[in-house]
Structure formats: structure tokens, C-alpha cells
Amino acid sequence: MGNIILFTNTFLSYLLLMVIIVVIAGVAVFIGIKMRKNKDSKIQTSQAGSEQKAES
């Protein structure tokens, strides 16, 4: 009986650790996508501004 309890405790501990790692990875991916979209929009507005200066 004791071995089953120890196994369950260990299993739940590793499961909790895995969930924490997945959540941190998900947040990192979300931040990375948001930063990339922000960078792309800045580059696009920069190119649009330089095109308007070239037309003048």
C-alpha cells in the first residue's frame, strides 16, 4: 500500500512540474508572437514613411 502512495505522489509531482513547464512555454510563445507582430508593424510603418518621403 505504501508503494502505491509513494508512486502516486511522485507521479503527481512530475505531472505538476510538466504542467508548469507547459504553461511557461505557452506564455513564452505568446510573448514571442506578440513581439514579432509588433516588430513587423514597426517595419511596415517605417517603410511606408520612407516611401512617402521618396515621393515628395
mmCIF entry with sequence, helices, sheets and N, C-alpha, C, O atoms, coordinates in Angstrom:
data_MODEL
# 
_entry.id   MODEL 
# 
_entity.id                         1 
_entity.type                       polymer 
_entity.pdbx_number_of_molecules   1 
# 
_entity_poly.entity_id                      1 
_entity_poly.type                           'polypeptide(L)' 
_entity_poly.nstd_linkage                   no 
_entity_poly.nstd_monomer                   no 
_entity_poly.pdbx_seq_one_letter_code       MGNIILFTNTFLSYLLLMVIIVVIAGVAVFIGIKMRKNKDSKIQTSQAGSEQKAES 
_entity_poly.pdbx_seq_one_letter_code_can   MGNIILFTNTFLSYLLLMVIIVVIAGVAVFIGIKMRKNKDSKIQTSQAGSEQKAES 
_entity_poly.pdbx_strand_id                 A 
# 
loop_
_entity_poly_seq.entity_id 
_entity_poly_seq.num 
_entity_poly_seq.mon_id 
_entity_poly_seq.hetero 
1 1  MET n 
1 2  GLY n 
1 3  ASN n 
1 4  ILE n 
1 5  ILE n 
1 6  LEU n 
1 7  PHE n 
1 8  THR n 
1 9  ASN n 
1 10 THR n 
1 11 PHE n 
1 12 LEU n 
1 13 SER n 
1 14 TYR n 
1 15 LEU n 
1 16 LEU n 
1 17 LEU n 
1 18 MET n 
1 19 VAL n 
1 20 ILE n 
1 21 ILE n 
1 22 VAL n 
1 23 VAL n 
1 24 ILE n 
1 25 ALA n 
1 26 GLY n 
1 27 VAL n 
1 28 ALA n 
1 29 VAL n 
1 30 PHE n 
1 31 ILE n 
1 32 GLY n 
1 33 ILE n 
1 34 LYS n 
1 35 MET n 
1 36 ARG n 
1 37 LYS n 
1 38 ASN n 
1 39 LYS n 
1 40 ASP n 
1 41 SER n 
1 42 LYS n 
1 43 ILE n 
1 44 GLN n 
1 45 THR n 
1 46 SER n 
1 47 GLN n 
1 48 ALA n 
1 49 GLY n 
1 50 SER n 
1 51 GLU n 
1 52 GLN n 
1 53 LYS n 
1 54 ALA n 
1 55 GLU n 
1 56 SER n 
# 
_struct_asym.id          A 
_struct_asym.entity_id   1 
# 
_struct_conf.conf_type_id            HELX_P 
_struct_conf.id                      HELX_P1 
_struct_conf.pdbx_PDB_helix_id       AA1 
_struct_conf.beg_label_comp_id       GLY 
_struct_conf.beg_label_asym_id       A 
_struct_conf.beg_label_seq_id        2 
_struct_conf.pdbx_beg_PDB_ins_code   ? 
_struct_conf.end_label_comp_id       GLU 
_struct_conf.end_label_asym_id       A 
_struct_conf.end_label_seq_id        55 
_struct_conf.pdbx_end_PDB_ins_code   ? 
_struct_conf.beg_auth_comp_id        GLY 
_struct_conf.beg_auth_asym_id        A 
_struct_conf.beg_auth_seq_id         2 
_struct_conf.end_auth_comp_id        GLU 
_struct_conf.end_auth_asym_id        A 
_struct_conf.end_auth_seq_id         55 
_struct_conf.pdbx_PDB_helix_class    1 
_struct_conf.details                 ? 
_struct_conf.pdbx_PDB_helix_length   54 
# 
_struct_conf_type.id          HELX_P 
_struct_conf_type.criteria    ? 
_struct_conf_type.reference   ? 
# 
loop_
_atom_site.group_PDB 
_atom_site.id 
_atom_site.type_symbol 
_atom_site.label_atom_id 
_atom_site.label_alt_id 
_atom_site.label_comp_id 
_atom_site.label_asym_id 
_atom_site.label_entity_id 
_atom_site.label_seq_id 
_atom_site.pdbx_PDB_ins_code 
_atom_site.Cartn_x 
_atom_site.Cartn_y 
_atom_site.Cartn_z 
_atom_site.occupancy 
_atom_site.B_iso_or_equiv 
_atom_site.pdbx_formal_charge 
_atom_site.auth_seq_id 
_atom_site.auth_comp_id 
_atom_site.auth_asym_id 
_atom_site.auth_atom_id 
_atom_site.pdbx_PDB_model_num 
ATOM 1   N N  . MET A 1 1  ? 0.822  -1.202 0.000   1.00 0.00 ? 1  MET A N  1 
ATOM 2   C CA . MET A 1 1  ? 0.000  0.000  0.000   1.00 0.00 ? 1  MET A CA 1 
ATOM 3   C C  . MET A 1 1  ? 0.861  1.259  0.000   1.00 0.00 ? 1  MET A C  1 
ATOM 4   O O  . MET A 1 1  ? 0.542  2.252  -0.654  1.00 0.00 ? 1  MET A O  1 
ATOM 5   N N  . GLY A 1 2  ? 1.956  1.194  0.747   1.00 0.00 ? 2  GLY A N  1 
ATOM 6   C CA . GLY A 1 2  ? 2.837  2.359  0.837   1.00 0.00 ? 2  GLY A CA 1 
ATOM 7   C C  . GLY A 1 2  ? 3.492  2.691  -0.484  1.00 0.00 ? 2  GLY A C  1 
ATOM 8   O O  . GLY A 1 2  ? 3.707  3.859  -0.806  1.00 0.00 ? 2  GLY A O  1 
ATOM 9   N N  . ASN A 1 3  ? 3.816  1.642  -1.262  1.00 0.00 ? 3  ASN A N  1 
ATOM 10  C CA . ASN A 1 3  ? 4.448  1.867  -2.555  1.00 0.00 ? 3  ASN A CA 1 
ATOM 11  C C  . ASN A 1 3  ? 3.501  2.571  -3.515  1.00 0.00 ? 3  ASN A C  1 
ATOM 12  O O  . ASN A 1 3  ? 3.935  3.399  -4.315  1.00 0.00 ? 3  ASN A O  1 
ATOM 13  N N  . ILE A 1 4  ? 2.216  2.253  -3.445  1.00 0.00 ? 4  ILE A N  1 
ATOM 14  C CA . ILE A 1 4  ? 1.231  2.896  -4.326  1.00 0.00 ? 4  ILE A CA 1 
ATOM 15  C C  . ILE A 1 4  ? 1.118  4.376  -3.987  1.00 0.00 ? 4  ILE A C  1 
ATOM 16  O O  . ILE A 1 4  ? 1.024  5.216  -4.882  1.00 0.00 ? 4  ILE A O  1 
ATOM 17  N N  . ILE A 1 5  ? 1.127  4.691  -2.719  1.00 0.00 ? 5  ILE A N  1 
ATOM 18  C CA . ILE A 1 5  ? 1.038  6.099  -2.294  1.00 0.00 ? 5  ILE A CA 1 
ATOM 19  C C  . ILE A 1 5  ? 2.285  6.858  -2.732  1.00 0.00 ? 5  ILE A C  1 
ATOM 20  O O  . ILE A 1 5  ? 2.189  7.985  -3.219  1.00 0.00 ? 5  ILE A O  1 
ATOM 21  N N  . LEU A 1 6  ? 3.461  6.242  -2.561  1.00 0.00 ? 6  LEU A N  1 
ATOM 22  C CA . LEU A 1 6  ? 4.705  6.894  -2.997  1.00 0.00 ? 6  LEU A CA 1 
ATOM 23  C C  . LEU A 1 6  ? 4.716  7.104  -4.509  1.00 0.00 ? 6  LEU A C  1 
ATOM 24  O O  . LEU A 1 6  ? 5.127  8.160  -4.991  1.00 0.00 ? 6  LEU A O  1 
ATOM 25  N N  . PHE A 1 7  ? 4.264  6.094  -5.254  1.00 0.00 ? 7  PHE A N  1 
ATOM 26  C CA . PHE A 1 7  ? 4.210  6.221  -6.707  1.00 0.00 ? 7  PHE A CA 1 
ATOM 27  C C  . PHE A 1 7  ? 3.246  7.334  -7.119  1.00 0.00 ? 7  PHE A C  1 
ATOM 28  O O  . PHE A 1 7  ? 3.556  8.132  -8.004  1.00 0.00 ? 7  PHE A O  1 
ATOM 29  N N  . THR A 1 8  ? 2.083  7.385  -6.478  1.00 0.00 ? 8  THR A N  1 
ATOM 30  C CA . THR A 1 8  ? 1.095  8.414  -6.804  1.00 0.00 ? 8  THR A CA 1 
ATOM 31  C C  . THR A 1 8  ? 1.637  9.807  -6.489  1.00 0.00 ? 8  THR A C  1 
ATOM 32  O O  . THR A 1 8  ? 1.448  10.737 -7.272  1.00 0.00 ? 8  THR A O  1 
ATOM 33  N N  . ASN A 1 9  ? 2.299  9.953  -5.363  1.00 0.00 ? 9  ASN A N  1 
ATOM 34  C CA . ASN A 1 9  ? 2.879  11.251 -5.009  1.00 0.00 ? 9  ASN A CA 1 
ATOM 35  C C  . ASN A 1 9  ? 3.939  11.670 -6.018  1.00 0.00 ? 9  ASN A C  1 
ATOM 36  O O  . ASN A 1 9  ? 3.980  12.827 -6.437  1.00 0.00 ? 9  ASN A O  1 
ATOM 37  N N  . THR A 1 10 ? 4.786  10.741 -6.403  1.00 0.00 ? 10 THR A N  1 
ATOM 38  C CA . THR A 1 10 ? 5.825  11.049 -7.386  1.00 0.00 ? 10 THR A CA 1 
ATOM 39  C C  . THR A 1 10 ? 5.216  11.384 -8.737  1.00 0.00 ? 10 THR A C  1 
ATOM 40  O O  . THR A 1 10 ? 5.638  12.334 -9.396  1.00 0.00 ? 10 THR A O  1 
ATOM 41  N N  . PHE A 1 11 ? 4.229  10.608 -9.148  1.00 0.00 ? 11 PHE A N  1 
ATOM 42  C CA . PHE A 1 11 ? 3.572  10.842 -10.429 1.00 0.00 ? 11 PHE A CA 1 
ATOM 43  C C  . PHE A 1 11 ? 2.909  12.210 -10.462 1.00 0.00 ? 11 PHE A C  1 
ATOM 44  O O  . PHE A 1 11 ? 3.053  12.947 -11.438 1.00 0.00 ? 11 PHE A O  1 
ATOM 45  N N  . LEU A 1 12 ? 2.185  12.556 -9.403  1.00 0.00 ? 12 LEU A N  1 
ATOM 46  C CA . LEU A 1 12 ? 1.517  13.860 -9.359  1.00 0.00 ? 12 LEU A CA 1 
ATOM 47  C C  . LEU A 1 12 ? 2.525  15.002 -9.293  1.00 0.00 ? 12 LEU A C  1 
ATOM 48  O O  . LEU A 1 12 ? 2.284  16.079 -9.839  1.00 0.00 ? 12 LEU A O  1 
ATOM 49  N N  . SER A 1 13 ? 3.647  14.769 -8.629  1.00 0.00 ? 13 SER A N  1 
ATOM 50  C CA . SER A 1 13 ? 4.689  15.789 -8.567  1.00 0.00 ? 13 SER A CA 1 
ATOM 51  C C  . SER A 1 13 ? 5.248  16.073 -9.965  1.00 0.00 ? 13 SER A C  1 
ATOM 52  O O  . SER A 1 13 ? 5.395  17.229 -10.361 1.00 0.00 ? 13 SER A O  1 
ATOM 53  N N  . TYR A 1 14 ? 5.555  15.011 -10.702 1.00 0.00 ? 14 TYR A N  1 
ATOM 54  C CA . TYR A 1 14 ? 6.064  15.197 -12.060 1.00 0.00 ? 14 TYR A CA 1 
ATOM 55  C C  . TYR A 1 14 ? 4.992  15.765 -12.996 1.00 0.00 ? 14 TYR A C  1 
ATOM 56  O O  . TYR A 1 14 ? 5.303  16.541 -13.900 1.00 0.00 ? 14 TYR A O  1 
ATOM 57  N N  . LEU A 1 15 ? 3.761  15.385 -12.783 1.00 0.00 ? 15 LEU A N  1 
ATOM 58  C CA . LEU A 1 15 ? 2.674  15.924 -13.589 1.00 0.00 ? 15 LEU A CA 1 
ATOM 59  C C  . LEU A 1 15 ? 2.531  17.431 -13.356 1.00 0.00 ? 15 LEU A C  1 
ATOM 60  O O  . LEU A 1 15 ? 2.351  18.199 -14.302 1.00 0.00 ? 15 LEU A O  1 
ATOM 61  N N  . LEU A 1 16 ? 2.612  17.840 -12.102 1.00 0.00 ? 16 LEU A N  1 
ATOM 62  C CA . LEU A 1 16 ? 2.543  19.269 -11.783 1.00 0.00 ? 16 LEU A CA 1 
ATOM 63  C C  . LEU A 1 16 ? 3.714  20.015 -12.404 1.00 0.00 ? 16 LEU A C  1 
ATOM 64  O O  . LEU A 1 16 ? 3.538  21.107 -12.944 1.00 0.00 ? 16 LEU A O  1 
ATOM 65  N N  . LEU A 1 17 ? 4.905  19.435 -12.331 1.00 0.00 ? 17 LEU A N  1 
ATOM 66  C CA . LEU A 1 17 ? 6.079  20.056 -12.945 1.00 0.00 ? 17 LEU A CA 1 
ATOM 67  C C  . LEU A 1 17 ? 5.901  20.196 -14.449 1.00 0.00 ? 17 LEU A C  1 
ATOM 68  O O  . LEU A 1 17 ? 6.253  21.230 -15.017 1.00 0.00 ? 17 LEU A O  1 
ATOM 69  N N  . MET A 1 18 ? 5.363  19.179 -15.099 1.00 0.00 ? 18 MET A N  1 
ATOM 70  C CA . MET A 1 18 ? 5.129  19.228 -16.537 1.00 0.00 ? 18 MET A CA 1 
ATOM 71  C C  . MET A 1 18 ? 4.112  20.315 -16.891 1.00 0.00 ? 18 MET A C  1 
ATOM 72  O O  . MET A 1 18 ? 4.292  21.042 -17.868 1.00 0.00 ? 18 MET A O  1 
ATOM 73  N N  . VAL A 1 19 ? 3.053  20.422 -16.102 1.00 0.00 ? 19 VAL A N  1 
ATOM 74  C CA . VAL A 1 19 ? 2.046  21.457 -16.341 1.00 0.00 ? 19 VAL A CA 1 
ATOM 75  C C  . VAL A 1 19 ? 2.669  22.843 -16.208 1.00 0.00 ? 19 VAL A C  1 
ATOM 76  O O  . VAL A 1 19 ? 2.379  23.730 -17.010 1.00 0.00 ? 19 VAL A O  1 
ATOM 77  N N  . ILE A 1 20 ? 3.512  23.035 -15.217 1.00 0.00 ? 20 ILE A N  1 
ATOM 78  C CA . ILE A 1 20 ? 4.172  24.337 -15.028 1.00 0.00 ? 20 ILE A CA 1 
ATOM 79  C C  . ILE A 1 20 ? 5.072  24.651 -16.220 1.00 0.00 ? 20 ILE A C  1 
ATOM 80  O O  . ILE A 1 20 ? 5.082  25.783 -16.702 1.00 0.00 ? 20 ILE A O  1 
ATOM 81  N N  . ILE A 1 21 ? 5.823  23.668 -16.699 1.00 0.00 ? 21 ILE A N  1 
ATOM 82  C CA . ILE A 1 21 ? 6.701  23.889 -17.846 1.00 0.00 ? 21 ILE A CA 1 
ATOM 83  C C  . ILE A 1 21 ? 5.891  24.220 -19.093 1.00 0.00 ? 21 ILE A C  1 
ATOM 84  O O  . ILE A 1 21 ? 6.277  25.101 -19.861 1.00 0.00 ? 21 ILE A O  1 
ATOM 85  N N  . VAL A 1 22 ? 4.780  23.533 -19.306 1.00 0.00 ? 22 VAL A N  1 
ATOM 86  C CA . VAL A 1 22 ? 3.930  23.802 -20.477 1.00 0.00 ? 22 VAL A CA 1 
ATOM 87  C C  . VAL A 1 22 ? 3.341  25.213 -20.402 1.00 0.00 ? 22 VAL A C  1 
ATOM 88  O O  . VAL A 1 22 ? 3.271  25.910 -21.413 1.00 0.00 ? 22 VAL A O  1 
ATOM 89  N N  . VAL A 1 23 ? 2.922  25.628 -19.219 1.00 0.00 ? 23 VAL A N  1 
ATOM 90  C CA . VAL A 1 23 ? 2.362  26.975 -19.071 1.00 0.00 ? 23 VAL A CA 1 
ATOM 91  C C  . VAL A 1 23 ? 3.427  28.024 -19.352 1.00 0.00 ? 23 VAL A C  1 
ATOM 92  O O  . VAL A 1 23 ? 3.158  29.004 -20.046 1.00 0.00 ? 23 VAL A O  1 
ATOM 93  N N  . ILE A 1 24 ? 4.629  27.835 -18.825 1.00 0.00 ? 24 ILE A N  1 
ATOM 94  C CA . ILE A 1 24 ? 5.715  28.797 -19.071 1.00 0.00 ? 24 ILE A CA 1 
ATOM 95  C C  . ILE A 1 24 ? 6.053  28.840 -20.560 1.00 0.00 ? 24 ILE A C  1 
ATOM 96  O O  . ILE A 1 24 ? 6.274  29.919 -21.109 1.00 0.00 ? 24 ILE A O  1 
ATOM 97  N N  . ALA A 1 25 ? 6.095  27.687 -21.218 1.00 0.00 ? 25 ALA A N  1 
ATOM 98  C CA . ALA A 1 25 ? 6.378  27.651 -22.655 1.00 0.00 ? 25 ALA A CA 1 
ATOM 99  C C  . ALA A 1 25 ? 5.270  28.341 -23.442 1.00 0.00 ? 25 ALA A C  1 
ATOM 100 O O  . ALA A 1 25 ? 5.554  29.052 -24.406 1.00 0.00 ? 25 ALA A O  1 
ATOM 101 N N  . GLY A 1 26 ? 4.019  28.146 -23.050 1.00 0.00 ? 26 GLY A N  1 
ATOM 102 C CA . GLY A 1 26 ? 2.905  28.802 -23.720 1.00 0.00 ? 26 GLY A CA 1 
ATOM 103 C C  . GLY A 1 26 ? 2.976  30.315 -23.596 1.00 0.00 ? 26 GLY A C  1 
ATOM 104 O O  . GLY A 1 26 ? 2.729  31.039 -24.561 1.00 0.00 ? 26 GLY A O  1 
ATOM 105 N N  . VAL A 1 27 ? 3.314  30.787 -22.406 1.00 0.00 ? 27 VAL A N  1 
ATOM 106 C CA . VAL A 1 27 ? 3.460  32.230 -22.201 1.00 0.00 ? 27 VAL A CA 1 
ATOM 107 C C  . VAL A 1 27 ? 4.611  32.772 -23.044 1.00 0.00 ? 27 VAL A C  1 
ATOM 108 O O  . VAL A 1 27 ? 4.505  33.853 -23.623 1.00 0.00 ? 27 VAL A O  1 
ATOM 109 N N  . ALA A 1 28 ? 5.709  32.021 -23.113 1.00 0.00 ? 28 ALA A N  1 
ATOM 110 C CA . ALA A 1 28 ? 6.855  32.454 -23.919 1.00 0.00 ? 28 ALA A CA 1 
ATOM 111 C C  . ALA A 1 28 ? 6.500  32.532 -25.399 1.00 0.00 ? 28 ALA A C  1 
ATOM 112 O O  . ALA A 1 28 ? 6.899  33.474 -26.083 1.00 0.00 ? 28 ALA A O  1 
ATOM 113 N N  . VAL A 1 29 ? 5.757  31.557 -25.896 1.00 0.00 ? 29 VAL A N  1 
ATOM 114 C CA . VAL A 1 29 ? 5.337  31.576 -27.304 1.00 0.00 ? 29 VAL A CA 1 
ATOM 115 C C  . VAL A 1 29 ? 4.413  32.759 -27.552 1.00 0.00 ? 29 VAL A C  1 
ATOM 116 O O  . VAL A 1 29 ? 4.549  33.448 -28.563 1.00 0.00 ? 29 VAL A O  1 
ATOM 117 N N  . PHE A 1 30 ? 3.473  33.003 -26.640 1.00 0.00 ? 30 PHE A N  1 
ATOM 118 C CA . PHE A 1 30 ? 2.557  34.131 -26.789 1.00 0.00 ? 30 PHE A CA 1 
ATOM 119 C C  . PHE A 1 30 ? 3.316  35.450 -26.822 1.00 0.00 ? 30 PHE A C  1 
ATOM 120 O O  . PHE A 1 30 ? 3.037  36.302 -27.664 1.00 0.00 ? 30 PHE A O  1 
ATOM 121 N N  . ILE A 1 31 ? 4.271  35.628 -25.918 1.00 0.00 ? 31 ILE A N  1 
ATOM 122 C CA . ILE A 1 31 ? 5.070  36.857 -25.888 1.00 0.00 ? 31 ILE A CA 1 
ATOM 123 C C  . ILE A 1 31 ? 5.893  36.988 -27.165 1.00 0.00 ? 31 ILE A C  1 
ATOM 124 O O  . ILE A 1 31 ? 6.010  38.079 -27.722 1.00 0.00 ? 31 ILE A O  1 
ATOM 125 N N  . GLY A 1 32 ? 6.466  35.872 -27.631 1.00 0.00 ? 32 GLY A N  1 
ATOM 126 C CA . GLY A 1 32 ? 7.267  35.914 -28.859 1.00 0.00 ? 32 GLY A CA 1 
ATOM 127 C C  . GLY A 1 32 ? 6.447  36.305 -30.072 1.00 0.00 ? 32 GLY A C  1 
ATOM 128 O O  . GLY A 1 32 ? 6.899  37.099 -30.897 1.00 0.00 ? 32 GLY A O  1 
ATOM 129 N N  . ILE A 1 33 ? 5.247  35.759 -30.189 1.00 0.00 ? 33 ILE A N  1 
ATOM 130 C CA . ILE A 1 33 ? 4.375  36.112 -31.318 1.00 0.00 ? 33 ILE A CA 1 
ATOM 131 C C  . ILE A 1 33 ? 3.980  37.575 -31.241 1.00 0.00 ? 33 ILE A C  1 
ATOM 132 O O  . ILE A 1 33 ? 3.973  38.270 -32.256 1.00 0.00 ? 33 ILE A O  1 
ATOM 133 N N  . LYS A 1 34 ? 3.655  38.045 -30.054 1.00 0.00 ? 34 LYS A N  1 
ATOM 134 C CA . LYS A 1 34 ? 3.257  39.442 -29.883 1.00 0.00 ? 34 LYS A CA 1 
ATOM 135 C C  . LYS A 1 34 ? 4.407  40.388 -30.220 1.00 0.00 ? 34 LYS A C  1 
ATOM 136 O O  . LYS A 1 34 ? 4.203  41.412 -30.872 1.00 0.00 ? 34 LYS A O  1 
ATOM 137 N N  . MET A 1 35 ? 5.618  40.042 -29.775 1.00 0.00 ? 35 MET A N  1 
ATOM 138 C CA . MET A 1 35 ? 6.775  40.890 -30.079 1.00 0.00 ? 35 MET A CA 1 
ATOM 139 C C  . MET A 1 35 ? 7.068  40.894 -31.577 1.00 0.00 ? 35 MET A C  1 
ATOM 140 O O  . MET A 1 35 ? 7.422  41.934 -32.133 1.00 0.00 ? 35 MET A O  1 
ATOM 141 N N  . ARG A 1 36 ? 6.925  39.752 -32.232 1.00 0.00 ? 36 ARG A N  1 
ATOM 142 C CA . ARG A 1 36 ? 7.198  39.691 -33.667 1.00 0.00 ? 36 ARG A CA 1 
ATOM 143 C C  . ARG A 1 36 ? 6.192  40.514 -34.461 1.00 0.00 ? 36 ARG A C  1 
ATOM 144 O O  . ARG A 1 36 ? 6.561  41.218 -35.401 1.00 0.00 ? 36 ARG A O  1 
ATOM 145 N N  . LYS A 1 37 ? 4.911  40.423 -34.077 1.00 0.00 ? 37 LYS A N  1 
ATOM 146 C CA . LYS A 1 37 ? 3.896  41.223 -34.761 1.00 0.00 ? 37 LYS A CA 1 
ATOM 147 C C  . LYS A 1 37 ? 4.154  42.706 -34.561 1.00 0.00 ? 37 LYS A C  1 
ATOM 148 O O  . LYS A 1 37 ? 3.967  43.503 -35.481 1.00 0.00 ? 37 LYS A O  1 
ATOM 149 N N  . ASN A 1 38 ? 4.585  43.079 -33.355 1.00 0.00 ? 38 ASN A N  1 
ATOM 150 C CA . ASN A 1 38 ? 4.896  44.476 -33.066 1.00 0.00 ? 38 ASN A CA 1 
ATOM 151 C C  . ASN A 1 38 ? 6.073  44.946 -33.927 1.00 0.00 ? 38 ASN A C  1 
ATOM 152 O O  . ASN A 1 38 ? 6.046  46.047 -34.478 1.00 0.00 ? 38 ASN A O  1 
ATOM 153 N N  . LYS A 1 39 ? 7.103  44.104 -34.037 1.00 0.00 ? 39 LYS A N  1 
ATOM 154 C CA . LYS A 1 39 ? 8.266  44.452 -34.853 1.00 0.00 ? 39 LYS A CA 1 
ATOM 155 C C  . LYS A 1 39 ? 7.888  44.572 -36.326 1.00 0.00 ? 39 LYS A C  1 
ATOM 156 O O  . LYS A 1 39 ? 8.332  45.494 -37.010 1.00 0.00 ? 39 LYS A O  1 
ATOM 157 N N  . ASP A 1 40 ? 7.068  43.639 -36.817 1.00 0.00 ? 40 ASP A N  1 
ATOM 158 C CA . ASP A 1 40 ? 6.640  43.687 -38.213 1.00 0.00 ? 40 ASP A CA 1 
ATOM 159 C C  . ASP A 1 40 ? 5.829  44.948 -38.504 1.00 0.00 ? 40 ASP A C  1 
ATOM 160 O O  . ASP A 1 40 ? 5.983  45.547 -39.569 1.00 0.00 ? 40 ASP A O  1 
ATOM 161 N N  . SER A 1 41 ? 4.971  45.357 -37.577 1.00 0.00 ? 41 SER A N  1 
ATOM 162 C CA . SER A 1 41 ? 4.175  46.557 -37.808 1.00 0.00 ? 41 SER A CA 1 
ATOM 163 C C  . SER A 1 41 ? 5.059  47.803 -37.794 1.00 0.00 ? 41 SER A C  1 
ATOM 164 O O  . SER A 1 41 ? 4.813  48.741 -38.552 1.00 0.00 ? 41 SER A O  1 
ATOM 165 N N  . LYS A 1 42 ? 6.079  47.821 -36.946 1.00 0.00 ? 42 LYS A N  1 
ATOM 166 C CA . LYS A 1 42 ? 7.002  48.954 -36.927 1.00 0.00 ? 42 LYS A CA 1 
ATOM 167 C C  . LYS A 1 42 ? 7.784  49.039 -38.232 1.00 0.00 ? 42 LYS A C  1 
ATOM 168 O O  . LYS A 1 42 ? 7.994  50.127 -38.769 1.00 0.00 ? 42 LYS A O  1 
ATOM 169 N N  . ILE A 1 43 ? 8.211  47.890 -38.737 1.00 0.00 ? 43 ILE A N  1 
ATOM 170 C CA . ILE A 1 43 ? 8.950  47.871 -40.004 1.00 0.00 ? 43 ILE A CA 1 
ATOM 171 C C  . ILE A 1 43 ? 8.049  48.328 -41.145 1.00 0.00 ? 43 ILE A C  1 
ATOM 172 O O  . ILE A 1 43 ? 8.485  49.065 -42.029 1.00 0.00 ? 43 ILE A O  1 
ATOM 173 N N  . GLN A 1 44 ? 6.797  47.893 -41.125 1.00 0.00 ? 44 GLN A N  1 
ATOM 174 C CA . GLN A 1 44 ? 5.870  48.267 -42.185 1.00 0.00 ? 44 GLN A CA 1 
ATOM 175 C C  . GLN A 1 44 ? 5.591  49.772 -42.161 1.00 0.00 ? 44 GLN A C  1 
ATOM 176 O O  . GLN A 1 44 ? 5.559  50.406 -43.215 1.00 0.00 ? 44 GLN A O  1 
ATOM 177 N N  . THR A 1 45 ? 5.392  50.344 -40.989 1.00 0.00 ? 45 THR A N  1 
ATOM 178 C CA . THR A 1 45 ? 5.149  51.790 -40.916 1.00 0.00 ? 45 THR A CA 1 
ATOM 179 C C  . THR A 1 45 ? 6.405  52.570 -41.275 1.00 0.00 ? 45 THR A C  1 
ATOM 180 O O  . THR A 1 45 ? 6.324  53.660 -41.841 1.00 0.00 ? 45 THR A O  1 
ATOM 181 N N  . SER A 1 46 ? 7.570  52.011 -40.945 1.00 0.00 ? 46 SER A N  1 
ATOM 182 C CA . SER A 1 46 ? 8.832  52.664 -41.313 1.00 0.00 ? 46 SER A CA 1 
ATOM 183 C C  . SER A 1 46 ? 9.005  52.676 -42.823 1.00 0.00 ? 46 SER A C  1 
ATOM 184 O O  . SER A 1 46 ? 9.438  53.681 -43.387 1.00 0.00 ? 46 SER A O  1 
ATOM 185 N N  . GLN A 1 47 ? 8.677  51.588 -43.476 1.00 0.00 ? 47 GLN A N  1 
ATOM 186 C CA . GLN A 1 47 ? 8.787  51.521 -44.939 1.00 0.00 ? 47 GLN A CA 1 
ATOM 187 C C  . GLN A 1 47 ? 7.774  52.427 -45.603 1.00 0.00 ? 47 GLN A C  1 
ATOM 188 O O  . GLN A 1 47 ? 8.069  53.050 -46.623 1.00 0.00 ? 47 GLN A O  1 
ATOM 189 N N  . ALA A 1 48 ? 6.580  52.505 -45.032 1.00 0.00 ? 48 ALA A N  1 
ATOM 190 C CA . ALA A 1 48 ? 5.555  53.394 -45.597 1.00 0.00 ? 48 ALA A CA 1 
ATOM 191 C C  . ALA A 1 48 ? 5.993  54.847 -45.470 1.00 0.00 ? 48 ALA A C  1 
ATOM 192 O O  . ALA A 1 48 ? 5.768  55.647 -46.378 1.00 0.00 ? 48 ALA A O  1 
ATOM 193 N N  . GLY A 1 49 ? 6.613  55.187 -44.355 1.00 0.00 ? 49 GLY A N  1 
ATOM 194 C CA . GLY A 1 49 ? 7.082  56.550 -44.158 1.00 0.00 ? 49 GLY A CA 1 
ATOM 195 C C  . GLY A 1 49 ? 8.211  56.899 -45.102 1.00 0.00 ? 49 GLY A C  1 
ATOM 196 O O  . GLY A 1 49 ? 8.264  58.021 -45.605 1.00 0.00 ? 49 GLY A O  1 
ATOM 197 N N  . SER A 1 50 ? 9.119  55.965 -45.357 1.00 0.00 ? 50 SER A N  1 
ATOM 198 C CA . SER A 1 50 ? 10.216 56.235 -46.271 1.00 0.00 ? 50 SER A CA 1 
ATOM 199 C C  . SER A 1 50 ? 9.741  56.332 -47.707 1.00 0.00 ? 50 SER A C  1 
ATOM 200 O O  . SER A 1 50 ? 10.326 57.063 -48.505 1.00 0.00 ? 50 SER A O  1 
ATOM 201 N N  . GLU A 1 51 ? 8.675  55.595 -48.051 1.00 0.00 ? 51 GLU A N  1 
ATOM 202 C CA . GLU A 1 51 ? 8.106  55.694 -49.402 1.00 0.00 ? 51 GLU A CA 1 
ATOM 203 C C  . GLU A 1 51 ? 7.453  57.057 -49.604 1.00 0.00 ? 51 GLU A C  1 
ATOM 204 O O  . GLU A 1 51 ? 7.530  57.622 -50.694 1.00 0.00 ? 51 GLU A O  1 
ATOM 205 N N  . GLN A 1 52 ? 6.814  57.587 -48.570 1.00 0.00 ? 52 GLN A N  1 
ATOM 206 C CA . GLN A 1 52 ? 6.179  58.909 -48.697 1.00 0.00 ? 52 GLN A CA 1 
ATOM 207 C C  . GLN A 1 52 ? 7.235  59.982 -48.834 1.00 0.00 ? 52 GLN A C  1 
ATOM 208 O O  . GLN A 1 52 ? 7.035  60.948 -49.571 1.00 0.00 ? 52 GLN A O  1 
ATOM 209 N N  . LYS A 1 53 ? 8.366  59.841 -48.137 1.00 0.00 ? 53 LYS A N  1 
ATOM 210 C CA . LYS A 1 53 ? 9.436  60.827 -48.264 1.00 0.00 ? 53 LYS A CA 1 
ATOM 211 C C  . LYS A 1 53 ? 10.059 60.769 -49.659 1.00 0.00 ? 53 LYS A C  1 
ATOM 212 O O  . LYS A 1 53 ? 10.465 61.799 -50.197 1.00 0.00 ? 53 LYS A O  1 
ATOM 213 N N  . ALA A 1 54 ? 10.136 59.582 -50.242 1.00 0.00 ? 54 ALA A N  1 
ATOM 214 C CA . ALA A 1 54 ? 10.726 59.431 -51.572 1.00 0.00 ? 54 ALA A CA 1 
ATOM 215 C C  . ALA A 1 54 ? 9.823  60.065 -52.641 1.00 0.00 ? 54 ALA A C  1 
ATOM 216 O O  . ALA A 1 54 ? 10.310 60.569 -53.653 1.00 0.00 ? 54 ALA A O  1 
ATOM 217 N N  . GLU A 1 55 ? 8.511  60.034 -52.407 1.00 0.00 ? 55 GLU A N  1 
ATOM 218 C CA . GLU A 1 55 ? 7.580  60.620 -53.375 1.00 0.00 ? 55 GLU A CA 1 
ATOM 219 C C  . GLU A 1 55 ? 7.619  62.144 -53.352 1.00 0.00 ? 55 GLU A C  1 
ATOM 220 O O  . GLU A 1 55 ? 7.311  62.789 -54.355 1.00 0.00 ? 55 GLU A O  1 
ATOM 221 N N  . SER A 1 56 ? 7.994  62.720 -52.217 1.00 0.00 ? 56 SER A N  1 
ATOM 222 C CA . SER A 1 56 ? 7.969  64.176 -52.082 1.00 0.00 ? 56 SER A CA 1 
ATOM 223 C C  . SER A 1 56 ? 9.060  64.866 -52.846 1.00 0.00 ? 56 SER A C  1 
ATOM 224 O O  . SER A 1 56 ? 9.153  66.093 -52.817 1.00 0.00 ? 56 SER A O  1 
# 
